[in-house]
Amino acid sequence: MENKYDSQVEAAVEKYRALMYEQLQRADDIKRIKDFTDYDKLDRLVIGVCGGDGIGPTITAASEKVLRALLKDDIDSGRIEIKNIDGLTIENRIACGKAIPDDVLDTLYGCHVILKGPTTTPHAGDGLPNIESANVMMRKKLDLFANVRPVKVPAQGIDWTFFRENTEGSYAVGSKGINVSDDLAVDFCVTTTEGTERIARLAYEFARKNGKKRVSIVTKANVIKTTDGKFLNICKEIGKEYPEIQTDEWFIDIMTAKLVDEKRRRDFEVFILPNLYGDIITDEAAEFQGGVGTAGSANIGKRYAMFEAIHGSAPRMVEEGRAKYADPCSMLRATAMLLNHIGKQNEAERLTKALDFCMHEDRKLVITGRDTGATCDEYAQYVAEQL
């Protein structure tokens, strides 16, 4: 006898089947690339610059000027090329019906590292077509598996580095959930062995190289037992390879509370988190440093790397005519991370020190997001003068 749900379930199962084949193939694909790009061996290093949406072009252009100033000799000699990449705007993505248009993706493949402004992602109820996040797609297409976000506030004893898994978890198939019926919608969380091992090992290697003594694994494995449980167990196994480093485990809800606990938060150093938790908690962490406008973000893969602000495109600022007052500090922090990643540690340190001086010590100019403060260009110039 046919159950009244049979047709709905069968349709959902077919979609689920195709999704599982796709994810099994992805799990195999990520095993194939073994080594990280050695930038010292490149004849020419190509840095792509994407402005994005909203305030993105404003803060990215300001950061590009600083980047060009710091890399002037390498650019003049042809050792480094900076390539501007248009076409990642929400208008163009909607026109193409893709998270990243094909021609833009081809150009990105021709770069080694990318400096990217924030991009707008359509969401339910905004009237825009349901295209996937450009960020999520870029991370998947370039296999940028590690989202690395540092937060440092010396006066409060805070020196945290977050390693957020970037290509799996609840975001892996974010646009491919299934509306089983009018009453039931299902999304998916994905965890693979290789995907978890590589983010864990990157975090522990960072801890070892930088003299960190503690790595905290953050999940909700007590409730989400299969995927979060797998993530936790693999990270703990990797941790055994680093006996000099203390490993502890936390649930995401209590960790969120402990970061605001003045007595406990000084104890933490390095964190490993699945995608969704890492996205949320790093925004919380950035508030200690002055807000999401002050924090940069690195997206690291073995072949490619992308650096960005951690905040969104702020369309309201554009609508209100305030884009020129956008805070460039998050993009400038990302620029410093880019410089460090490609082996320009001296230039990265110069920029970081200049930002720290301007933001926390000198404060001759401040950013308010309105005409009560400096413009983006004025503030970027202020930072550049301290290099």
Contacts in CASP RR format, 6 or more apart in sequence:
PFRMAT RR
TARGET T0000
AUTHOR 0000-0000-0000
METHOD contacts of the structure
MODEL  1
MENKYDSQVEAAVEKYRALMYEQLQRADDIKRIKDFTDYDKLDRLVIGVC
GGDGIGPTITAASEKVLRALLKDDIDSGRIEIKNIDGLTIENRIACGKAI
PDDVLDTLYGCHVILKGPTTTPHAGDGLPNIESANVMMRKKLDLFANVRP
VKVPAQGIDWTFFRENTEGSYAVGSKGINVSDDLAVDFCVTTTEGTERIA
RLAYEFARKNGKKRVSIVTKANVIKTTDGKFLNICKEIGKEYPEIQTDEW
FIDIMTAKLVDEKRRRDFEVFILPNLYGDIITDEAAEFQGGVGTAGSANI
GKRYAMFEAIHGSAPRMVEEGRAKYADPCSMLRATAMLLNHIGKQNEAER
LTKALDFCMHEDRKLVITGRDTGATCDEYAQYVAEQL
5 181 0 8 1.000
8 180 0 8 1.000
8 181 0 8 1.000
9 180 0 8 1.000
11 180 0 8 1.000
12 178 0 8 1.000
12 180 0 8 1.000
12 186 0 8 1.000
15 176 0 8 1.000
15 177 0 8 1.000
15 178 0 8 1.000
16 178 0 8 1.000
19 173 0 8 1.000
19 176 0 8 1.000
19 188 0 8 1.000
22 173 0 8 1.000
23 172 0 8 1.000
23 173 0 8 1.000
23 190 0 8 1.000
23 192 0 8 1.000
26 192 0 8 1.000
27 192 0 8 1.000
27 193 0 8 1.000
27 194 0 8 1.000
27 195 0 8 1.000
30 143 0 8 1.000
30 145 0 8 1.000
30 167 0 8 1.000
30 192 0 8 1.000
30 194 0 8 1.000
30 195 0 8 1.000
30 198 0 8 1.000
31 194 0 8 1.000
33 143 0 8 1.000
33 302 0 8 1.000
33 303 0 8 1.000
34 302 0 8 1.000
35 302 0 8 1.000
36 301 0 8 1.000
36 302 0 8 1.000
37 112 0 8 1.000
37 302 0 8 1.000
37 303 0 8 1.000
37 304 0 8 1.000
39 45 0 8 1.000
39 112 0 8 1.000
39 342 0 8 1.000
39 343 0 8 1.000
40 343 0 8 1.000
42 112 0 8 1.000
44 78 0 8 1.000
44 79 0 8 1.000
44 80 0 8 1.000
44 81 0 8 1.000
45 74 0 8 1.000
45 79 0 8 1.000
45 80 0 8 1.000
45 81 0 8 1.000
45 112 0 8 1.000
45 113 0 8 1.000
45 342 0 8 1.000
46 80 0 8 1.000
46 81 0 8 1.000
46 83 0 8 1.000
46 110 0 8 1.000
46 111 0 8 1.000
46 112 0 8 1.000
46 113 0 8 1.000
47 67 0 8 1.000
47 80 0 8 1.000
47 81 0 8 1.000
47 82 0 8 1.000
47 83 0 8 1.000
47 111 0 8 1.000
47 112 0 8 1.000
47 113 0 8 1.000
47 114 0 8 1.000
47 115 0 8 1.000
47 338 0 8 1.000
47 342 0 8 1.000
48 82 0 8 1.000
48 83 0 8 1.000
48 84 0 8 1.000
48 85 0 8 1.000
48 108 0 8 1.000
48 111 0 8 1.000
48 113 0 8 1.000
48 114 0 8 1.000
48 115 0 8 1.000
49 60 0 8 1.000
49 64 0 8 1.000
49 82 0 8 1.000
49 83 0 8 1.000
49 84 0 8 1.000
49 85 0 8 1.000
49 114 0 8 1.000
49 115 0 8 1.000
49 116 0 8 1.000
50 60 0 8 1.000
50 85 0 8 1.000
50 87 0 8 1.000
50 88 0 8 1.000
50 104 0 8 1.000
50 114 0 8 1.000
50 115 0 8 1.000
50 116 0 8 1.000
50 117 0 8 1.000
51 57 0 8 1.000
51 60 0 8 1.000
51 61 0 8 1.000
51 85 0 8 1.000
51 88 0 8 1.000
51 116 0 8 1.000
51 117 0 8 1.000
52 60 0 8 1.000
52 88 0 8 1.000
52 89 0 8 1.000
52 116 0 8 1.000
52 117 0 8 1.000
52 118 0 8 1.000
52 119 0 8 1.000
52 313 0 8 1.000
53 88 0 8 1.000
53 89 0 8 1.000
53 90 0 8 1.000
53 118 0 8 1.000
53 119 0 8 1.000
53 120 0 8 1.000
53 313 0 8 1.000
53 315 0 8 1.000
54 118 0 8 1.000
54 120 0 8 1.000
54 313 0 8 1.000
54 314 0 8 1.000
54 315 0 8 1.000
54 317 0 8 1.000
54 318 0 8 1.000
54 323 0 8 1.000
55 118 0 8 1.000
55 313 0 8 1.000
55 314 0 8 1.000
55 317 0 8 1.000
55 318 0 8 1.000
55 323 0 8 1.000
55 326 0 8 1.000
55 376 0 8 1.000
56 117 0 8 1.000
56 118 0 8 1.000
56 309 0 8 1.000
56 313 0 8 1.000
56 326 0 8 1.000
56 331 0 8 1.000
57 117 0 8 1.000
58 323 0 8 1.000
58 324 0 8 1.000
58 326 0 8 1.000
58 328 0 8 1.000
58 376 0 8 1.000
59 117 0 8 1.000
59 309 0 8 1.000
59 326 0 8 1.000
59 327 0 8 1.000
59 328 0 8 1.000
59 330 0 8 1.000
59 331 0 8 1.000
59 376 0 8 1.000
60 115 0 8 1.000
60 116 0 8 1.000
60 117 0 8 1.000
60 331 0 8 1.000
62 328 0 8 1.000
62 331 0 8 1.000
62 332 0 8 1.000
62 376 0 8 1.000
62 377 0 8 1.000
62 379 0 8 1.000
62 380 0 8 1.000
63 115 0 8 1.000
63 328 0 8 1.000
63 331 0 8 1.000
63 332 0 8 1.000
63 334 0 8 1.000
63 335 0 8 1.000
63 380 0 8 1.000
64 82 0 8 1.000
64 115 0 8 1.000
65 380 0 8 1.000
65 384 0 8 1.000
66 332 0 8 1.000
66 335 0 8 1.000
66 351 0 8 1.000
66 380 0 8 1.000
66 383 0 8 1.000
66 384 0 8 1.000
66 387 0 8 1.000
67 82 0 8 1.000
67 115 0 8 1.000
67 335 0 8 1.000
67 338 0 8 1.000
67 339 0 8 1.000
68 75 0 8 1.000
68 82 0 8 1.000
69 384 0 8 1.000
69 387 0 8 1.000
70 339 0 8 1.000
70 344 0 8 1.000
70 347 0 8 1.000
70 350 0 8 1.000
70 351 0 8 1.000
70 387 0 8 1.000
71 80 0 8 1.000
71 82 0 8 1.000
71 339 0 8 1.000
71 344 0 8 1.000
71 347 0 8 1.000
74 80 0 8 1.000
75 81 0 8 1.000
75 82 0 8 1.000
83 107 0 8 1.000
83 111 0 8 1.000
85 104 0 8 1.000
85 107 0 8 1.000
85 108 0 8 1.000
85 111 0 8 1.000
85 114 0 8 1.000
86 104 0 8 1.000
87 93 0 8 1.000
87 101 0 8 1.000
87 103 0 8 1.000
87 104 0 8 1.000
88 100 0 8 1.000
88 101 0 8 1.000
88 104 0 8 1.000
88 116 0 8 1.000
88 119 0 8 1.000
88 134 0 8 1.000
90 119 0 8 1.000
90 120 0 8 1.000
90 122 0 8 1.000
90 128 0 8 1.000
92 101 0 8 1.000
92 104 0 8 1.000
93 99 0 8 1.000
93 100 0 8 1.000
93 101 0 8 1.000
93 131 0 8 1.000
93 134 0 8 1.000
94 122 0 8 1.000
94 128 0 8 1.000
94 129 0 8 1.000
94 131 0 8 1.000
96 102 0 8 1.000
97 129 0 8 1.000
97 131 0 8 1.000
98 131 0 8 1.000
99 131 0 8 1.000
99 132 0 8 1.000
99 133 0 8 1.000
99 134 0 8 1.000
99 136 0 8 1.000
99 137 0 8 1.000
100 108 0 8 1.000
100 134 0 8 1.000
100 137 0 8 1.000
100 138 0 8 1.000
100 141 0 8 1.000
105 141 0 8 1.000
108 114 0 8 1.000
108 138 0 8 1.000
108 141 0 8 1.000
108 142 0 8 1.000
108 304 0 8 1.000
109 142 0 8 1.000
111 304 0 8 1.000
112 304 0 8 1.000
112 305 0 8 1.000
112 342 0 8 1.000
113 304 0 8 1.000
113 305 0 8 1.000
113 306 0 8 1.000
113 307 0 8 1.000
113 338 0 8 1.000
113 341 0 8 1.000
113 342 0 8 1.000
114 138 0 8 1.000
114 304 0 8 1.000
114 305 0 8 1.000
114 306 0 8 1.000
114 307 0 8 1.000
115 306 0 8 1.000
115 307 0 8 1.000
115 308 0 8 1.000
115 331 0 8 1.000
115 334 0 8 1.000
115 335 0 8 1.000
115 338 0 8 1.000
116 138 0 8 1.000
116 306 0 8 1.000
116 307 0 8 1.000
116 308 0 8 1.000
117 308 0 8 1.000
117 309 0 8 1.000
117 313 0 8 1.000
117 331 0 8 1.000
118 308 0 8 1.000
118 309 0 8 1.000
118 311 0 8 1.000
118 312 0 8 1.000
118 313 0 8 1.000
118 314 0 8 1.000
119 133 0 8 1.000
119 134 0 8 1.000
119 135 0 8 1.000
119 313 0 8 1.000
120 312 0 8 1.000
120 313 0 8 1.000
120 315 0 8 1.000
121 132 0 8 1.000
121 133 0 8 1.000
121 134 0 8 1.000
121 135 0 8 1.000
122 128 0 8 1.000
122 129 0 8 1.000
122 130 0 8 1.000
122 131 0 8 1.000
130 175 0 8 1.000
131 175 0 8 1.000
132 174 0 8 1.000
132 175 0 8 1.000
133 171 0 8 1.000
133 175 0 8 1.000
135 308 0 8 1.000
136 171 0 8 1.000
136 174 0 8 1.000
138 144 0 8 1.000
138 299 0 8 1.000
138 306 0 8 1.000
139 145 0 8 1.000
139 147 0 8 1.000
139 166 0 8 1.000
139 167 0 8 1.000
139 299 0 8 1.000
139 306 0 8 1.000
140 167 0 8 1.000
140 172 0 8 1.000
142 301 0 8 1.000
142 303 0 8 1.000
142 304 0 8 1.000
142 306 0 8 1.000
143 167 0 8 1.000
143 301 0 8 1.000
143 302 0 8 1.000
143 303 0 8 1.000
143 304 0 8 1.000
144 166 0 8 1.000
144 167 0 8 1.000
144 299 0 8 1.000
144 300 0 8 1.000
144 301 0 8 1.000
144 304 0 8 1.000
144 305 0 8 1.000
144 306 0 8 1.000
145 165 0 8 1.000
145 166 0 8 1.000
145 167 0 8 1.000
145 195 0 8 1.000
145 198 0 8 1.000
145 199 0 8 1.000
145 300 0 8 1.000
145 301 0 8 1.000
146 163 0 8 1.000
146 164 0 8 1.000
146 165 0 8 1.000
146 166 0 8 1.000
146 198 0 8 1.000
146 199 0 8 1.000
146 202 0 8 1.000
146 298 0 8 1.000
146 299 0 8 1.000
146 300 0 8 1.000
146 301 0 8 1.000
147 162 0 8 1.000
147 163 0 8 1.000
147 164 0 8 1.000
147 165 0 8 1.000
147 166 0 8 1.000
147 275 0 8 1.000
147 278 0 8 1.000
147 282 0 8 1.000
147 297 0 8 1.000
147 298 0 8 1.000
147 299 0 8 1.000
147 300 0 8 1.000
148 161 0 8 1.000
148 162 0 8 1.000
148 163 0 8 1.000
148 164 0 8 1.000
148 206 0 8 1.000
148 297 0 8 1.000
148 298 0 8 1.000
148 299 0 8 1.000
148 300 0 8 1.000
148 337 0 8 1.000
149 161 0 8 1.000
149 162 0 8 1.000
149 164 0 8 1.000
149 282 0 8 1.000
149 285 0 8 1.000
149 286 0 8 1.000
149 295 0 8 1.000
149 296 0 8 1.000
149 297 0 8 1.000
149 298 0 8 1.000
149 310 0 8 1.000
150 160 0 8 1.000
150 161 0 8 1.000
150 162 0 8 1.000
150 295 0 8 1.000
150 296 0 8 1.000
150 337 0 8 1.000
151 158 0 8 1.000
151 160 0 8 1.000
151 161 0 8 1.000
151 162 0 8 1.000
151 282 0 8 1.000
151 285 0 8 1.000
151 286 0 8 1.000
151 288 0 8 1.000
151 289 0 8 1.000
151 295 0 8 1.000
152 158 0 8 1.000
152 159 0 8 1.000
152 160 0 8 1.000
152 289 0 8 1.000
153 288 0 8 1.000
153 289 0 8 1.000
156 262 0 8 1.000
156 265 0 8 1.000
156 266 0 8 1.000
156 288 0 8 1.000
157 266 0 8 1.000
158 265 0 8 1.000
158 266 0 8 1.000
158 288 0 8 1.000
158 289 0 8 1.000
159 269 0 8 1.000
160 268 0 8 1.000
160 269 0 8 1.000
160 270 0 8 1.000
160 271 0 8 1.000
160 285 0 8 1.000
161 206 0 8 1.000
161 212 0 8 1.000
161 269 0 8 1.000
161 270 0 8 1.000
161 271 0 8 1.000
162 271 0 8 1.000
162 273 0 8 1.000
162 278 0 8 1.000
162 281 0 8 1.000
162 282 0 8 1.000
162 285 0 8 1.000
163 199 0 8 1.000
163 202 0 8 1.000
163 203 0 8 1.000
163 206 0 8 1.000
163 270 0 8 1.000
163 271 0 8 1.000
163 272 0 8 1.000
163 273 0 8 1.000
164 199 0 8 1.000
164 273 0 8 1.000
164 274 0 8 1.000
164 275 0 8 1.000
164 277 0 8 1.000
164 278 0 8 1.000
164 279 0 8 1.000
164 282 0 8 1.000
165 195 0 8 1.000
165 196 0 8 1.000
165 199 0 8 1.000
165 231 0 8 1.000
165 272 0 8 1.000
165 273 0 8 1.000
165 274 0 8 1.000
165 275 0 8 1.000
166 199 0 8 1.000
166 275 0 8 1.000
166 299 0 8 1.000
167 195 0 8 1.000
167 275 0 8 1.000
168 190 0 8 1.000
168 191 0 8 1.000
168 192 0 8 1.000
168 195 0 8 1.000
168 196 0 8 1.000
168 274 0 8 1.000
168 275 0 8 1.000
169 189 0 8 1.000
169 190 0 8 1.000
169 191 0 8 1.000
169 227 0 8 1.000
169 274 0 8 1.000
169 275 0 8 1.000
169 276 0 8 1.000
170 187 0 8 1.000
170 188 0 8 1.000
170 189 0 8 1.000
170 274 0 8 1.000
170 275 0 8 1.000
170 276 0 8 1.000
171 275 0 8 1.000
171 276 0 8 1.000
171 279 0 8 1.000
172 188 0 8 1.000
172 189 0 8 1.000
172 190 0 8 1.000
172 275 0 8 1.000
173 187 0 8 1.000
173 188 0 8 1.000
173 190 0 8 1.000
174 187 0 8 1.000
174 188 0 8 1.000
176 188 0 8 1.000
177 185 0 8 1.000
177 186 0 8 1.000
177 187 0 8 1.000
177 188 0 8 1.000
178 185 0 8 1.000
178 186 0 8 1.000
179 185 0 8 1.000
180 186 0 8 1.000
189 224 0 8 1.000
189 227 0 8 1.000
190 227 0 8 1.000
191 226 0 8 1.000
191 227 0 8 1.000
191 228 0 8 1.000
191 229 0 8 1.000
191 230 0 8 1.000
191 231 0 8 1.000
191 274 0 8 1.000
193 230 0 8 1.000
193 234 0 8 1.000
196 230 0 8 1.000
196 231 0 8 1.000
196 234 0 8 1.000
196 235 0 8 1.000
197 234 0 8 1.000
197 238 0 8 1.000
199 272 0 8 1.000
200 234 0 8 1.000
200 235 0 8 1.000
200 238 0 8 1.000
200 239 0 8 1.000
200 272 0 8 1.000
201 238 0 8 1.000
202 300 0 8 1.000
203 215 0 8 1.000
203 270 0 8 1.000
203 271 0 8 1.000
203 272 0 8 1.000
204 215 0 8 1.000
204 238 0 8 1.000
204 239 0 8 1.000
204 241 0 8 1.000
204 242 0 8 1.000
204 245 0 8 1.000
206 212 0 8 1.000
206 270 0 8 1.000
207 213 0 8 1.000
207 214 0 8 1.000
207 215 0 8 1.000
207 242 0 8 1.000
207 245 0 8 1.000
207 269 0 8 1.000
207 270 0 8 1.000
208 242 0 8 1.000
208 244 0 8 1.000
208 245 0 8 1.000
212 245 0 8 1.000
212 269 0 8 1.000
212 270 0 8 1.000
213 244 0 8 1.000
213 245 0 8 1.000
213 246 0 8 1.000
213 269 0 8 1.000
214 245 0 8 1.000
214 246 0 8 1.000
214 247 0 8 1.000
214 248 0 8 1.000
214 267 0 8 1.000
214 268 0 8 1.000
214 269 0 8 1.000
214 270 0 8 1.000
215 239 0 8 1.000
215 242 0 8 1.000
215 245 0 8 1.000
215 246 0 8 1.000
215 247 0 8 1.000
215 248 0 8 1.000
215 269 0 8 1.000
215 270 0 8 1.000
215 271 0 8 1.000
215 272 0 8 1.000
216 247 0 8 1.000
216 248 0 8 1.000
216 249 0 8 1.000
216 250 0 8 1.000
216 255 0 8 1.000
216 268 0 8 1.000
216 269 0 8 1.000
216 270 0 8 1.000
216 271 0 8 1.000
216 272 0 8 1.000
217 231 0 8 1.000
217 232 0 8 1.000
217 235 0 8 1.000
217 236 0 8 1.000
217 247 0 8 1.000
217 248 0 8 1.000
217 249 0 8 1.000
217 250 0 8 1.000
217 271 0 8 1.000
217 272 0 8 1.000
217 273 0 8 1.000
218 249 0 8 1.000
218 250 0 8 1.000
218 251 0 8 1.000
218 252 0 8 1.000
218 255 0 8 1.000
218 271 0 8 1.000
218 272 0 8 1.000
218 273 0 8 1.000
218 277 0 8 1.000
218 278 0 8 1.000
218 281 0 8 1.000
219 228 0 8 1.000
219 229 0 8 1.000
219 231 0 8 1.000
219 232 0 8 1.000
219 249 0 8 1.000
219 250 0 8 1.000
219 251 0 8 1.000
219 252 0 8 1.000
219 273 0 8 1.000
219 274 0 8 1.000
219 277 0 8 1.000
220 228 0 8 1.000
220 251 0 8 1.000
220 252 0 8 1.000
220 253 0 8 1.000
220 277 0 8 1.000
221 228 0 8 1.000
221 229 0 8 1.000
221 231 0 8 1.000
221 232 0 8 1.000
221 249 0 8 1.000
221 251 0 8 1.000
222 251 0 8 1.000
227 274 0 8 1.000
228 274 0 8 1.000
231 274 0 8 1.000
232 249 0 8 1.000
235 247 0 8 1.000
235 272 0 8 1.000
236 247 0 8 1.000
236 249 0 8 1.000
239 245 0 8 1.000
239 247 0 8 1.000
250 258 0 8 1.000
252 273 0 8 1.000
252 277 0 8 1.000
252 280 0 8 1.000
252 281 0 8 1.000
255 271 0 8 1.000
255 281 0 8 1.000
256 280 0 8 1.000
256 281 0 8 1.000
256 284 0 8 1.000
258 264 0 8 1.000
258 265 0 8 1.000
258 268 0 8 1.000
259 265 0 8 1.000
259 268 0 8 1.000
259 281 0 8 1.000
259 284 0 8 1.000
259 285 0 8 1.000
259 288 0 8 1.000
260 284 0 8 1.000
271 278 0 8 1.000
271 281 0 8 1.000
273 281 0 8 1.000
282 295 0 8 1.000
282 297 0 8 1.000
282 310 0 8 1.000
283 292 0 8 1.000
283 310 0 8 1.000
285 295 0 8 1.000
286 292 0 8 1.000
286 293 0 8 1.000
286 294 0 8 1.000
286 295 0 8 1.000
286 310 0 8 1.000
289 295 0 8 1.000
292 309 0 8 1.000
292 310 0 8 1.000
292 311 0 8 1.000
292 312 0 8 1.000
292 330 0 8 1.000
293 309 0 8 1.000
293 310 0 8 1.000
293 311 0 8 1.000
293 327 0 8 1.000
293 329 0 8 1.000
293 330 0 8 1.000
294 327 0 8 1.000
294 329 0 8 1.000
294 330 0 8 1.000
294 333 0 8 1.000
294 359 0 8 1.000
295 309 0 8 1.000
295 310 0 8 1.000
295 330 0 8 1.000
295 333 0 8 1.000
296 307 0 8 1.000
296 308 0 8 1.000
296 309 0 8 1.000
296 310 0 8 1.000
296 330 0 8 1.000
296 331 0 8 1.000
296 333 0 8 1.000
296 334 0 8 1.000
296 337 0 8 1.000
297 307 0 8 1.000
297 308 0 8 1.000
297 309 0 8 1.000
297 310 0 8 1.000
297 334 0 8 1.000
297 337 0 8 1.000
298 305 0 8 1.000
298 306 0 8 1.000
298 307 0 8 1.000
298 334 0 8 1.000
298 337 0 8 1.000
298 338 0 8 1.000
298 341 0 8 1.000
299 305 0 8 1.000
299 306 0 8 1.000
299 307 0 8 1.000
299 308 0 8 1.000
300 341 0 8 1.000
305 338 0 8 1.000
305 341 0 8 1.000
307 334 0 8 1.000
307 335 0 8 1.000
307 337 0 8 1.000
307 338 0 8 1.000
307 341 0 8 1.000
308 331 0 8 1.000
308 334 0 8 1.000
309 330 0 8 1.000
309 331 0 8 1.000
309 333 0 8 1.000
309 334 0 8 1.000
310 330 0 8 1.000
311 330 0 8 1.000
314 323 0 8 1.000
314 326 0 8 1.000
317 323 0 8 1.000
317 325 0 8 1.000
317 326 0 8 1.000
317 369 0 8 1.000
322 369 0 8 1.000
322 370 0 8 1.000
322 371 0 8 1.000
323 376 0 8 1.000
324 375 0 8 1.000
324 376 0 8 1.000
324 377 0 8 1.000
325 367 0 8 1.000
325 368 0 8 1.000
325 369 0 8 1.000
325 370 0 8 1.000
325 371 0 8 1.000
325 373 0 8 1.000
325 374 0 8 1.000
325 375 0 8 1.000
325 376 0 8 1.000
326 367 0 8 1.000
326 369 0 8 1.000
326 376 0 8 1.000
327 367 0 8 1.000
327 369 0 8 1.000
327 376 0 8 1.000
327 379 0 8 1.000
328 367 0 8 1.000
328 376 0 8 1.000
328 379 0 8 1.000
328 380 0 8 1.000
328 383 0 8 1.000
329 355 0 8 1.000
329 359 0 8 1.000
329 367 0 8 1.000
329 379 0 8 1.000
332 351 0 8 1.000
332 355 0 8 1.000
332 380 0 8 1.000
332 383 0 8 1.000
333 352 0 8 1.000
333 355 0 8 1.000
335 351 0 8 1.000
336 348 0 8 1.000
336 351 0 8 1.000
336 352 0 8 1.000
336 355 0 8 1.000
337 348 0 8 1.000
339 345 0 8 1.000
339 347 0 8 1.000
339 348 0 8 1.000
339 351 0 8 1.000
340 348 0 8 1.000
350 387 0 8 1.000
351 383 0 8 1.000
351 387 0 8 1.000
353 386 0 8 1.000
354 383 0 8 1.000
354 384 0 8 1.000
354 386 0 8 1.000
354 387 0 8 1.000
355 383 0 8 1.000
357 386 0 8 1.000
358 364 0 8 1.000
358 365 0 8 1.000
358 379 0 8 1.000
358 382 0 8 1.000
358 383 0 8 1.000
358 386 0 8 1.000
362 386 0 8 1.000
364 382 0 8 1.000
365 373 0 8 1.000
365 374 0 8 1.000
365 378 0 8 1.000
365 379 0 8 1.000
365 382 0 8 1.000
366 373 0 8 1.000
366 374 0 8 1.000
367 373 0 8 1.000
367 374 0 8 1.000
367 376 0 8 1.000
367 379 0 8 1.000
374 382 0 8 1.000
END
